[in-house]
Amino acid sequence: MDGTQATLQAPRETKRAPKAPPKIDNKELRRVLRSVKKIARGDGSALWQPIAPGGPSRFDHYQSILLDAFKDQMAGSIRRLKASKPIAVKTRKVVAAMLTLNKFAPDDVVTE
């Protein structure tokens, strides 16, 4: 009986792939989500200021962080949608922030 039990459990352990660490930490993501929410209340002019002198604009920086976070959560979201379950709150917040950023994007940045 013990040999059969070990045989049945062995393939299950080999199928699981190790989970890759997220590309972005939650603290940075929360900071970006708060910043986008604050900018959305205003006119969006703060998005075009560079983060550091000579660095990328806040728009580009925030967009890259949100895109990385969305890519990290994509597999889990698809799995939950296939199971007819709602997607995670974090994913919804990331998507909402991406849509908010696109409202302030210039015409040449937005692709349809």
Secondary structure, DSSP 8 states (H G I E B T S, - for coil): -HHHHHHHHHHHHHH-------SS-HHHHHHHHHHHHHHHHTTSGGGGSBSSTTS-BHHHHHHHHHHHHHHHHHHHHHHHHHTT----HHHHHHHHHHHHHHHTS-TTT---
